[in-house]
Amino acid sequence: MQALRDRAHNLINALTDDELDIMWAMMQTQFYDLYMLSAVQSAKENFKPGDVFSREEALALLVTPQGDRSIFDQS
């Protein structure tokens, strides 16, 4: 694995700044997609029941004043 890593570094070092800009433009979407995929996977692993609102709770939160949390009181 170290040999492949060294080879990749040598190839990157051989590229000009313009070539690096072109490569980044091509890889940028994939990079962000992988970043978001890892975030979603992490969220799925750390999800606990009760971490999300029901549809009614979410709508009530959107239409109530910011400081009013009485809509969530179950008493």
N, C-alpha and C positions, 0 to 999 in steps of 0.2 A: 504494500500500500504506500509506503514511503517513497518508493521509486516512481509511482504514478503521480504522487503529490509533487515531487521534485520536477518531474517532466512537465506537469501543468504550469508550475511556476516559471519554468524556463520559456515555455511557449507564450505565456502572458507577458513576460518581460521583453520578448522579442517584438511585440506588437507596438505600433505607433499610437499616439494619442487619438488620432482620427479613427483608427481601426478599433480601439477600445470603446470609443463613443458609439460606433456602429454596433459592436457586439453587445454593449449594454442596452441599446435601444431594442435589439432583438430579444434579449433575455429578461428585460425588465418585467414584462407581464408574467412570465413564468416564475420569476423570483417572488413577486407579490402574491401570486396564486398559491405558491408553496407556503409562504408566510401565513396567509389566511387559513389554509388547510391545517397547518400545525396548530393555529390558535383555536380552530373549531374542534379539533381532536382533543386538545387540552381541556377545553370547556366541557366536552362530553365526558371526559374522565373525571372531572371535578364536580359534575352536576349532582345536586342533591334535591330530593323532593321538596317543594316549597320555594325553590330558587326563582321561579317564574310566576308572573301574574296570570290569572285567568283573563279571558277576553273582557269580562265585565270590570274586573279590577283595573285593567290597563286603560279602558275607556274612561272610567271614573277618575283615574289619576290625571288623565289628559284634560278633563274639563273642570277640575276643581282648582281652587287657588293653591299655590305652591306649598304653603305652610300647613294646610289643612289635611291632617292624616286621619281624621275621625272616621272616614269612610272605610278604614280597614279595621276598626274596632269591632270585635265579635260580640261584645257584651250587650 
